[in-house]
Structure formats: C-alpha cells, structure tokens
Amino acid sequence: ERMSQFELRAMSEQTEILKACRESRIPVQSDHPRIYFTRDEIPKLRAKAKKCRWIYEKMLKRCDEFLKAPIEKPSNFDDLFYITKNSLIDLCVFYALTSDDKYAEKIRQIIRRFMEFDSWILREHTYPPASSRMIDLAAAEVSFGFAIVYDCLYDYLNPSERRAIENAINSHAVKPFLYVVKNLSEWWMKPEQASSNWRSVICSDVGAAACAIAEKLEDAKFCIEEALSGVISVLDRGGIDGGWSEGIGYWGYGIGRAVHFADIMKRASDGSVNLFAHPYLRVTGNFGLYCETPDGGSFNFSDCKYEPPNAWLMARLAREYRNPYWQWCAERNMQGIALEFLYYDPSLRSKAPFDLNLSMHFRGIDVAVLRSGWGQRDTFVGFKSGPTATHHPQLDINSFIICAHGRRLVEDLGLWSYAHASGFFWDWGPRWDFDANSTLGHNTILVDGEGQRYGSQYYGRIVRFFTSKRYDYLVSEGHGAYGKLLGRFVRFIVFLKPNLIIIVDDLKSSCERRFEWLLHYSGRLIELNGELRVINDTASLDVLPLKPAETDDLVIGRVERVSIYNAEVGRVRHINRYLSISPLHRKSRFQFVIAMYTHPSSPNYSRNWTAKISKCTDESIHLQGKAEGYNYMIEFNLAAENITVNIN
C-alpha cells in the first residue's frame, strides 16, 4: 500500500511538472548569463566567495590546475575528453567571479580543440551491449560544457565563435537526441532502461544545453520537454526511501545530473517547472548521508569507488529542502568544484545527525547500513541484497562490508578498471570473469566454487530489519540468486554495538556440495595463538569461526588472485585477496557461525570478549557470550527466520 501511494504521488507530480513545462516560457530570461546566475547576481556571488573562503580557495587551486592541462597533446577525442573532464563548468564560473582573461583563454583553447573532432562519442561506447551511434554520455557532457561557455562567456566570445558553439550543440546533442527520442534508436531510451544513469545524464545535459541556446534552436521547447520527461522517468525508478540501485557513485553522477537539470529548469522557468517536487528527490539525500562511511568513503556496492557522496548534490538537496543533516554531509566532502560553491547555502546551518536513527534499511533497493554512531571511529556495517538485474550489477547478494576505528576492515572490491572491448559489460557471461563483478569478489557464499547467477529471476531480499541504540539485526534470503545450486541461503546478521558482529548462514542444497564462506579483508590477515585477526593501520578485526570451529574438520584458505588485462586506461593489475572458510567435507545442510569484533590496533591487545554456541540444531542456534562488560544471549530461529536478542 505504501509503495502504491508513492507511485501515485510520483505520477501526480509528473503530470503537474510536464504540464507546467508545456505552459511556461523557457527560458524566461533572454540575456546571458542566465543558466547559473545573471549579470546582476555576480556581485552577490563575489561576496559569497569572500564569506566562503574555505570553498573558494579550493576552487582557485582546482582551476589553476586546469590551466596547466596539456590540451594540445591529445590526438583523439577520448584523450581530450578525459584530460578536460569537468573543467569547463569550473573555469566558466571562476571567470565570472574573477574576470581574469587567463581562464577565458583556456576555455577558448579547449573549445577549439573539441571542434577539431567530427565525433564526440567515446570509442569505448561503440562496443556492445551499450553501443551508441548517435549520442553518448561524453557528447552530452561536452555539449553542456559548450552551452555554459556560451552562457558565461557570451560577451567575451565573438559572433562567429558563438555561431560555431550553437552549431556544435545542435549537431552533436540536440538533433541526435531528438532522433533517438522519436525512434527509440539507442538502448538507453528503451522503456526498460529508465534506471540507467545514461538516460538521466543525457536527458539532463541536452535539456540544459537547449535552455542555454533556446533562441537559436527550432525545436528548443520540444527538446526541453522530452528531456524533462526522460529525467522524470528515471526519478520514478528510484527507491521509495531514496536508494539507487547503481550504487552511491552512479547515484552521484546520474541523480546528480538530474538535480543539476532540476536547478537549471527551476531558474529558467522562474520556479514554475519544479522537478524538486518529485517525491524521490525529497528523500534521496538520506542515501548519501547513510552510505558515507566513518572514514570518509562509502558503501561502494556496484561499480563504485570508495569515495564519499557527491558534495554538490548533497548541498543542492540540502538547500532545496532545508535539511541540516544533508548540509553536514556536504560540508564534510567539499573538493572545490564550482557546483559546490554555487549550490552551497551558507545561511543553512548544518547539524550532525546525532538525533537521527543510526541505521537504515533502504527498502526500495534492499540495501541496509548499520552503525554504532556518527563519529569518525565508529563501526559501520553495509549489507547488500536485492536484485541482480540492475545497471552496473555485481553478483553480491547477502554480502557485507565493515569499517571501524577510522579504517576499512572488510571490503567490497568495488570498481575495477573498465574494459569494454574485453566484455566488462557483457552480462550474458564475460562480465563475471572479472573478480570484482563476480561472487568471488564479495563477502558471501560460494557453492562448489560457483557463485550467483545474473537475471531478473535471480535475487535476494531482506525479510527482517530491526534497529535500536544497543543492537541491530537483519535477516536476508539469498538462495534465489544461486539458481539450482541452493534451496536455502538465509543470512542472519546481529550487530551488538559498538563492536561485535555475528553472522549465521543457514544453507541447504538438494545434494552434497562444498560450501565456502568468503571474507575480503583490508590490510593484512594474521594468525596469532590460533586467532585470526585483520589489521589495517589503526583498526583491527578479530575473526572467530564458531562453526566450523577450529576443533572441527575444516579448510581455511588465504587466497590472492591477480587479474591482469587490457582496459581503457591501459594494462592494469587488480588484486583480490580473501579468507575462505569451509567444512572439510561436502554437506547438503550446513550452518556457518562467525563472530567478529572490531577494536583499535595495539601490540598489547588481548581478547576480552567471548562467543560460544550453546545450542545448535537445524531449527535454531543459540549463542552466548560477553562483550563490553555485559552478557548477551542470541537465539537464531532458523525455521521462522527470526532473531531474539537478550542483553544483561
């Protein structure tokens, strides 16, 4: 019922937004600049720069680095694109703030270099399955870069330069985009691809570019309306509570560009076309807030780097919805990007989220984050379930990561170097030969050495989630991701705050198989006096297998695999290191019970926490022990997929 209410509200907002676009004159301003600011607003921006020196100084350093970019060297579009990526917006805004011609001249040089190339489509985007013939992400991004140059440097450019920019935007972006829209000729415009960042980025950047040169385009209004419709279809696919299935990095990119377009449309229509009314945008800042790890990274599931959430996206959402917690997240992660400066509202006082729930289940994508607190040394557990058939998928159902005491301890391999020509995105098979994409690269289960399957019929789901100040737990079914390999894989996780994490895996198969439990560690793994410990600088993690225990027949493996292949960036080497634990003999039914405890690294450390199994049957497992000075007892009801925690 709640999901249907969300969808009905989204449909209502979509109708109103598109209606407002059809009825509005866009843009209402006819002068330049107008996309980010008007001429009359520049003095206020300069005053803001003086007030926010901590952002301005970073932006100055960043733009001065762009001045050194060797743009004369690239002999092809691809190299020029990556050398100058994201530079045009920053340089244009900084030129508006300083009126320093050296920035304008660098912009002019970049523009002239791009005009030397007939095609603005990256070579890597010509390979299947995401092959593009008309327009790709790069063509859309560069076209918007041209548009912002046109807008911010309008008076600096001569008439012939302005005409050349108009023609470039029309030929490389607007006309190809409208052809794709009318003919559905590119994969990203197919109805089933609405959850891809491609649609969000291309629609957003082409629509924004059309706003900048609307008076010079015959189909400007139609282009803007179609771009708006495309962006809305993407937002409609967002999780009910703000999650995004492509992961935090592509959320920052795809949803970031949607919010960028929302800002431009709101300005261009004098507020009448308001994408910020969409219910997804009202809640999605929580995805960035909760997925940031205490050490300044993020829960990097899917093809995502271990980086914090997009700061300018968080700043713009915080400004729109007056959310002090999102502002807090934005302020922590500013890098000196021009959009951070433009979107940051210094009048909104940030607030650390100490009064919010520590943990969250993003139900729309079945991802959960558990934490002991909001401090830099607190413990963080990220958990991934949900579908396998998403964009940038990895076979990672029922996997987890752990951070504590300022460091990662259990990791997701995250993003490996893209290799389009070698099948990195061929999800019918070759993609899963890369460890980071396969189950072999995640903290979950292998069965007879095999991992999970890809497709709409293969998935996991979190069936229980509970959070409190003292402990959290969740239960997730993962057998649906293994096809016929498993009849049952239910993972139970209990987090007794602040340091103790217990995992119970209930496994069942139709025949005897080898079950293997994987742990990808950060730092180094040592065995000391029969104890396993992960040490990563200031942080350590005790790993105590209770089943199979050290007195059982078991196999413990320390594996290091090195993958070497040709990628877009050249010849690369990626390492996959992990601990594996399995019973010596094949089983048709088995339960893993693993206890883990985070603590500061110290040469004088001795384990003062305990955990032992007091009862173990196919129906239930009882665990008891001591941690942080209290006694605990946990009952795992395997049959009912439920957990009872008692703390004394």
C-alpha positions in Angstrom: 0.0 0.0 0.0 2.8 2.4 0.9 4.5 1.7 -2.4 1.4 2.4 -4.4 0.9 5.7 -2.6 4.4 6.6 -3.5 3.8 5.7 -7.1 0.5 7.6 -7.3 2.2 10.7 -5.8 5.0 10.4 -8.4 2.5 10.1 -11.2 0.7 13.1 -10.0 3.9 15.2 -9.7 5.0 14.0 -13.2 1.7 15.2 -14.7 2.0 18.6 -13.0 5.7 19.1 -13.9 5.2 18.3 -17.5 2.1 20.5 -17.7 4.0 23.4 -16.2 6.7 22.9 -18.8 4.3 23.0 -21.7 2.6 26.1 -20.4 5.8 28.0 -19.5 8.1 30.2 -21.5 11.5 28.7 -21.1 13.8 30.4 -20.5 12.1 33.4 -19.1 15.4 35.3 -19.2 16.7 36.3 -22.7 20.1 37.8 -21.6 23.3 35.9 -20.8 24.5 34.7 -18.4 21.3 33.0 -17.1 21.9 29.3 -16.5 23.5 29.5 -13.1 23.3 33.3 -12.4 22.5 36.6 -14.1 24.8 39.5 -14.6 23.1 41.2 -11.7 23.8 38.3 -9.4 27.5 38.2 -9.9 28.3 40.7 -7.2 26.4 38.5 -4.7 28.5 35.5 -5.8 31.7 37.5 -5.3 30.5 38.4 -1.8 29.8 34.8 -1.2 33.3 33.9 -2.3 34.7 36.2 0.4 32.4 34.7 3.0 33.1 31.1 2.0 36.9 31.3 1.5 37.3 27.7 2.5 35.4 26.6 -0.7 36.8 29.5 -2.8 40.4 28.6 -2.1 39.9 25.0 -3.1 38.2 26.2 -6.3 41.1 28.5 -7.1 43.6 25.7 -6.7 41.5 23.4 -8.9 41.0 25.9 -11.7 44.7 26.8 -11.7 45.5 23.1 -12.2 43.1 23.1 -15.1 45.2 25.9 -16.7 48.1 23.5 -16.8 46.1 20.8 -18.6 48.1 19.8 -21.7 45.2 20.1 -24.1 47.5 20.4 -27.2 48.7 16.8 -26.8 45.6 14.7 -27.3 45.3 13.4 -30.9 41.8 11.9 -30.4 38.6 12.9 -28.8 38.7 10.4 -26.0 42.0 11.6 -24.5 40.9 15.3 -24.8 37.6 14.4 -23.0 39.3 12.8 -20.1 42.0 15.5 -19.7 39.4 18.3 -19.7 36.6 16.4 -17.9 34.5 18.7 -15.6 36.8 21.7 -16.4 34.6 23.9 -18.4 31.9 24.5 -15.7 34.6 25.3 -13.1 36.6 27.6 -15.4 33.5 29.4 -16.6 32.2 30.1 -13.1 35.7 31.1 -11.9 36.0 33.5 -14.8 32.7 35.1 -13.9 33.9 35.6 -10.3 37.3 37.0 -11.3 37.0 38.5 -14.8 40.5 37.1 -15.3 41.1 36.6 -19.0 43.6 33.7 -18.5 40.7 31.5 -17.6 38.6 32.6 -20.6 41.6 32.0 -22.9 42.0 28.5 -21.5 38.3 27.9 -22.1 38.6 29.2 -25.7 41.5 26.8 -26.3 39.5 23.8 -25.0 36.5 24.7 -27.2 38.7 25.0 -30.3 40.3 21.6 -29.7 37.0 19.9 -29.3 35.8 21.4 -32.6 38.6 19.6 -34.4 36.8 16.3 -34.0 33.8 15.1 -36.1 32.6 12.6 -33.5 32.1 13.3 -29.8 31.3 9.7 -29.0 33.9 7.8 -26.9 35.4 4.8 -28.6 34.6 2.6 -25.5 30.9 3.4 -26.1 30.9 1.8 -29.5 31.2 -1.7 -28.0 28.1 -3.8 -27.2 25.9 -4.0 -25.2 25.9 -0.2 -24.6 26.9 0.8 -28.1 26.0 4.3 -29.2 25.8 5.7 -32.7 24.0 9.0 -32.2 24.9 10.4 -28.8 26.6 9.1 -25.6 27.5 10.4 -22.1 30.6 12.3 -23.4 28.7 14.0 -26.3 26.0 15.2 -23.8 28.6 16.4 -21.2 30.7 18.2 -23.7 27.7 19.8 -25.3 26.6 21.1 -22.0 30.1 22.3 -21.4 29.8 24.3 -24.7 26.5 25.6 -23.5 27.9 27.0 -20.3 30.8 28.6 -22.1 28.2 30.2 -24.5 26.2 31.4 -21.5 29.0 32.7 -19.2 31.4 34.0 -21.8 28.8 35.4 -24.2 30.3 38.9 -24.3 33.8 37.6 -24.4 33.2 35.4 -27.5 32.9 36.9 -31.0 29.8 36.3 -33.1 31.5 33.6 -35.2 32.6 31.7 -32.1 29.0 31.9 -30.7 27.6 30.6 -34.0 30.2 27.7 -34.0 29.1 26.8 -30.5 25.4 26.9 -31.4 26.0 24.6 -34.4 28.1 22.2 -32.3 25.5 21.8 -29.7 22.8 21.4 -32.3 24.7 18.8 -34.3 26.3 16.8 -31.5 23.5 16.9 -29.0 20.1 18.3 -29.8 19.5 16.7 -33.2 20.8 13.3 -32.3 18.8 13.4 -29.0 15.6 14.2 -30.8 16.2 11.5 -33.4 16.7 9.0 -30.6 13.6 10.2 -28.7 11.4 9.8 -31.8 12.8 6.5 -33.0 13.9 4.9 -29.7 17.1 4.0 -31.6 19.5 3.9 -28.7 19.4 1.3 -25.9 19.3 3.9 -23.1 16.0 5.3 -24.3 14.2 1.9 -24.3 11.4 1.8 -21.7 13.1 -0.9 -19.6 16.3 1.2 -19.3 14.9 4.0 -17.2 17.0 3.1 -14.2 20.3 3.8 -16.1 22.4 6.8 -15.4 22.8 7.1 -19.2 19.2 8.3 -19.6 19.5 10.7 -16.7 22.8 12.3 -17.8 22.0 12.6 -21.5 18.5 13.9 -21.0 19.6 16.3 -18.3 22.7 17.7 -20.1 20.9 18.0 -23.5 17.9 19.7 -21.9 20.1 22.1 -20.0 22.1 22.9 -23.2 18.9 23.6 -25.0 17.9 26.1 -22.3 21.2 28.0 -22.9 20.7 28.5 -26.6 16.9 28.2 -26.8 16.5 31.2 -29.0 18.8 29.7 -31.6 17.0 26.3 -31.8 13.9 25.5 -33.8 12.9 22.6 -31.5 14.1 24.0 -28.2 10.8 23.6 -26.4 10.2 20.1 -27.7 13.7 19.1 -26.8 13.4 20.5 -23.2 10.0 18.8 -22.7 11.4 15.4 -23.9 14.5 15.8 -21.7 12.3 16.6 -18.7 10.1 13.6 -19.4 13.2 11.4 -19.6 14.6 12.6 -16.3 11.2 12.1 -14.6 11.1 8.5 -15.8 14.5 8.0 -14.1 13.4 9.5 -10.8 10.3 7.3 -10.9 12.6 4.3 -10.7 14.3 5.5 -7.5 13.8 3.6 -4.3 10.8 4.6 -2.1 13.2 5.7 0.6 15.8 7.3 -1.6 18.1 4.4 -2.6 19.6 4.0 -6.0 20.4 0.5 -7.4 23.5 1.6 -9.3 25.3 2.4 -6.1 26.5 5.6 -4.4 28.9 6.7 -7.2 26.4 6.4 -10.0 23.8 8.0 -7.8 26.1 11.0 -7.5 26.6 11.0 -11.3 23.1 10.1 -12.7 20.9 11.6 -10.0 23.4 14.4 -9.6 22.9 15.4 -13.2 19.1 15.2 -12.8 19.3 17.6 -9.8 21.6 19.8 -11.8 18.9 19.9 -14.5 16.2 20.5 -11.9 18.1 23.6 -10.7 18.5 24.9 -14.2 14.8 24.3 -15.1 13.6 26.0 -11.9 15.7 29.1 -12.7 14.8 29.0 -16.4 11.0 28.8 -15.7 11.1 31.3 -12.7 10.1 28.4 -10.4 7.1 27.1 -12.4 8.8 23.9 -13.6 9.9 22.3 -10.3 11.5 18.9 -10.5 12.2 19.2 -6.8 8.5 18.4 -6.2 9.2 14.8 -7.2 8.9 12.6 -4.1 12.1 10.7 -4.8 14.2 13.9 -4.6 12.6 14.8 -1.3 14.1 11.7 0.4 17.2 10.7 -1.6 19.7 12.8 0.3 19.4 10.1 3.0 21.1 7.7 0.6 24.2 9.9 0.5 24.1 10.6 4.3 23.7 7.0 5.4 26.0 5.4 2.8 29.0 7.5 3.7 31.4 5.5 5.9 33.0 7.0 9.0 36.4 7.1 7.4 35.2 9.3 4.5 34.5 6.6 1.9 31.2 5.0 1.1 29.4 1.6 0.9 30.7 1.1 -2.6 28.5 -1.7 -3.9 28.1 -2.0 -7.7 30.8 -0.4 -9.9 31.6 2.4 -7.5 34.8 3.8 -6.0 35.4 4.0 -2.3 34.6 7.8 -2.2 32.3 10.0 -0.3 28.9 11.0 -1.7 28.7 13.8 -4.2 29.1 17.0 -2.2 27.4 19.4 -4.6 24.4 17.1 -4.9 24.1 16.9 -1.2 24.5 20.7 -1.0 21.8 21.4 -3.6 19.3 18.9 -1.9 20.1 20.4 1.5 19.4 23.9 0.2 16.2 22.9 -1.5 14.6 21.1 1.4 16.4 23.0 4.2 17.9 19.8 5.6 20.7 20.5 8.1 21.9 16.8 8.1 22.4 16.7 4.4 24.2 20.1 4.7 26.5 18.5 7.3 27.4 15.7 4.8 28.0 18.2 2.0 30.3 20.4 4.1 32.5 17.4 5.1 33.2 16.5 1.5 33.7 19.7 -0.4 36.6 19.5 -3.0 36.5 22.9 -4.6 34.1 22.1 -7.5 32.3 25.1 -8.9 28.9 23.5 -8.4 29.7 23.1 -4.7 30.2 26.8 -4.5 27.1 27.6 -6.4 24.8 25.3 -4.6 26.1 25.7 -1.1 23.8 27.9 1.1 25.9 29.3 4.0 22.7 30.5 5.7 21.6 26.9 6.3 23.3 25.8 9.5 24.5 22.2 9.3 23.7 19.8 12.0 25.4 16.5 12.8 22.8 13.7 12.6 23.3 12.6 16.2 19.5 12.6 16.8 18.7 10.5 13.7 18.4 6.7 13.6 21.9 5.3 13.3 20.9 2.5 10.8 18.6 2.3 7.8 17.1 -0.3 5.5 16.7 1.2 2.0 13.7 -1.0 1.2 13.4 0.1 -2.5 16.8 -1.5 -3.3 17.2 -3.9 -0.3 20.4 -2.4 1.0 21.0 -1.8 4.7 23.5 0.2 6.7 24.2 -0.4 10.4 26.3 1.9 12.5 27.3 2.4 16.1 27.4 6.1 15.8 28.2 9.1 13.6 31.8 9.6 14.7 34.9 9.0 12.6 35.9 6.0 14.6 32.5 4.4 15.0 31.7 1.0 13.5 29.8 0.7 10.1 28.3 -2.4 8.5 27.0 -2.2 5.0 24.8 -5.0 3.7 23.7 -5.7 0.1 20.7 -7.8 -1.0 18.1 -7.1 -3.7 18.0 -7.9 -7.5 21.0 -8.9 -9.6 19.5 -7.5 -12.8 20.3 -3.8 -12.3 22.7 -1.5 -14.2 26.3 -1.9 -13.2 25.4 -5.1 -11.4 27.6 -7.3 -9.3 26.8 -10.8 -8.0 26.9 -9.6 -4.4 23.7 -10.8 -2.8 24.0 -11.2 1.0 27.4 -9.5 1.0 28.7 -7.0 3.6 31.5 -4.6 4.5 32.8 -3.4 7.8 34.6 -0.2 8.8 35.7 0.8 12.3 38.2 3.0 14.1 38.9 5.1 11.0 39.7 2.3 8.6 38.1 -0.3 6.3 38.4 -3.9 7.6 36.2 -5.9 5.4 35.8 -4.5 1.9 33.9 -4.7 -1.4 36.3 -4.7 -4.3 34.0 -2.1 -5.9 35.2 -0.6 -9.2 37.8 -2.4 -11.3 39.1 -0.7 -14.5 36.5 -0.7 -17.3 37.4 -2.8 -20.3 34.6 -2.5 -22.8 36.4 -4.5 -25.6 37.0 -7.4 -23.2 33.4 -7.8 -22.2 33.4 -5.9 -18.9 29.7 -5.1 -19.5 28.6 -8.3 -21.3 26.4 -9.5 -18.6 25.5 -12.7 -20.5 28.9 -14.1 -19.4 32.2 -12.3 -19.8 31.4 -9.7 -17.1 31.5 -12.3 -14.4 35.1 -13.3 -15.3 36.2 -10.1 -13.6 36.5 -10.9 -9.9 35.2 -7.6 -8.7 31.9 -8.2 -10.5 31.5 -11.9 -9.6 30.6 -13.6 -6.3 34.3 -14.4 -5.9 34.9 -10.8 -5.2 32.3 -10.4 -2.4 31.8 -11.4 1.2 29.2 -14.1 0.7 29.0 -17.8 -0.2 30.4 -20.0 -3.0 28.9 -23.3 -3.7 31.1 -25.9 -5.3 33.3 -23.0 -6.3 30.5 -21.3 -8.1 28.7 -18.1 -7.4 25.5 -16.4 -8.1 23.6 -16.0 -11.3 22.5 -12.9 -13.2 19.0 -12.2 -14.4 15.6 -10.9 -13.2 14.8 -14.4 -11.7 17.9 -14.2 -9.5 17.7 -12.0 -6.5 17.9 -11.7 -2.7 15.6 -9.9 -0.2 15.9 -8.6 3.3 12.9 -10.1 5.2 13.6 -8.6 8.6 15.3 -5.5 9.8 15.4 -4.1 13.3 17.4 -1.2 14.7 17.9 0.2 18.2 20.5 2.1 20.2 22.1 -1.1 21.6 21.8 -3.6 18.7 20.6 -4.1 15.1 19.8 -7.2 13.2 18.6 -8.3 9.8 17.7 -11.4 8.0 18.1 -11.8 4.3 17.2 -14.6 1.9 19.9 -15.1 -0.8 19.2 -18.6 -2.3 17.2 -17.0 -5.1 20.5 -15.7 -6.6 22.0 -19.2 -6.9 19.6 -21.0 -9.2 19.6 -24.8 -8.6 22.8 -24.7 -6.5 20.9 -23.8 -3.3 17.5 -24.5 -2.0 18.2 -22.2 1.0 20.6 -19.5 2.0 19.4 -17.3 4.8 21.9 -14.9 6.3 21.4 -13.6 9.8 23.4 -10.6 11.0 23.4 -9.3 14.5 25.3 -6.1 15.4 25.8 -5.7 19.2 27.0 -2.1 19.3 29.6 -0.8 19.2 32.0 -3.6 18.2 30.5 -7.2 18.0 29.1 -8.5 14.7 27.8 -12.1 14.4 26.8 -13.8 11.2 24.8 -17.0 10.9 24.3 -18.6 7.5 21.7 -21.3 7.1 22.4 -23.3 3.9 20.6 -26.2 2.3 21.1 -27.9 -1.1 19.4 -30.9 -2.9 22.7 -32.8 -2.8 26.1 -32.7 -1.0 28.1 -29.6 -2.0 31.1 -27.7 -0.9 30.0 -24.5 0.9 32.7 -21.7 1.2 32.4 -18.6 3.3 34.4 -15.6 1.9 35.9 -12.6 3.7 37.7 -9.9 1.7 39.9 -8.1 4.2 41.6 -4.7 4.0 45.1 -4.5 5.4 46.7 -7.8 6.5 45.5 -11.0 7.9 47.5 -12.7 10.7 47.0 -15.8 12.8 48.2 -15.3 16.4 47.8 -18.0 19.0 45.1 -19.7 17.0 43.2 -16.5 16.5 42.5 -14.8 13.1 42.9 -11.1 13.0 42.7 -8.4 10.3 44.9 -5.4 11.0 44.6 -2.2 8.9 46.7 0.6 10.5 44.7 2.0 13.4 41.9 -0.7 13.2 41.7 -4.4 13.8 39.1 -7.1 13.5 39.0 -10.4 15.4 37.5 -13.2 13.3 36.3 -16.2 15.3 34.8 -19.1 13.4 32.4 -20.9 15.8 31.0 -23.2 13.1 33.1 -24.7 11.7 35.3 -24.3 14.8 39.0 -24.8 15.0 38.3 -28.3 16.6 36.1 -29.3 13.6 37.2 -30.7 10.2 37.6 -27.6 8.2 39.5 -25.9 5.4 40.9 -22.3 5.8 42.3 -20.6 2.7 44.2 -17.5 2.2 43.8 -16.6 -1.4 45.4 -13.9 -3.5 44.3 -13.7 -7.2 45.9 -11.2 -9.6 43.9 -10.2 -12.7 45.9 -8.6 -15.5 44.1 -7.3 -18.5 43.8 -4.5 -21.1 41.5 -1.7 -20.0 40.6 1.7 -21.3 43.4 3.2 -19.2 45.9 0.7 -20.5 47.3 -2.5 -19.0 46.1 -3.0 -15.4 46.6 -5.3 -12.4 43.9 -5.8 -9.8 44.3 -7.9 -6.7 41.6 -10.0 -5.0 42.7 -11.2 -1.5 40.3 -13.1 0.7 40.0 -15.5 3.6 37.8 -18.6 2.9 36.4 -20.9 5.4 34.6 -24.2 4.7 33.9 -27.6 6.2 36.3 -30.2 5.1 33.6 -32.5 3.7 30.7 -31.7 1.4 27.3 -31.1 3.0 23.7 -30.9 1.9 22.8 -28.8 5.0 25.2 -26.6 7.0 25.3 -23.5 9.2 28.2 -21.1 9.3 28.5 -19.2 12.6 31.2 -16.4 12.5 31.8 -13.8 15.3 33.8 -10.7 14.5 34.9 -7.9 16.9 36.3 -4.5 16.0 38.9 -2.8 18.2 41.8 -0.3 17.9 45.1 -1.8 16.8 47.5 -2.3 19.7 50.6 -4.5 20.4 49.2 -5.1 23.9 45.7 -6.2 22.8 44.3 -9.3 24.3 40.8 -10.6 23.5 38.4 -9.9 26.3 35.2 -10.7 24.5 33.7 -14.2 24.2 31.2 -16.0 22.0 30.1 -19.7 22.0 27.4 -21.8 20.7 25.2 -23.2 23.5 22.7 -25.0 21.2 22.7 -25.9 17.5 20.0 -27.7 15.6 18.6 -27.4 12.1 15.8 -25.3 13.6 17.7 -22.9 15.9 21.1 -21.8 17.1 21.7 -20.2 20.5 24.8 -18.1 21.1 26.0 -16.6 24.3 29.0 -14.6 25.5 30.3 -11.4 26.9 31.3 -8.1 25.3 31.7 -4.5 26.6 31.2 -5.7 30.2 27.7 -7.2 29.5 26.4 -10.7 29.0 24.4 -11.5 25.9 22.3 -14.4 24.5 21.1 -14.5 21.0 18.6 -17.0 19.6 18.5 -17.5 15.9 15.2 -19.1 14.9 16.2 -20.6 11.6 12.8 -22.0 10.8 11.0 -18.7 11.4 13.8 -16.6 10.1 13.8 -14.5 13.2 16.2 -13.4 15.9 15.8 -12.8 19.6 18.5 -10.8 21.4 18.8 -10.6 25.2 21.4 -8.4 26.9 22.1 -8.3 30.6 
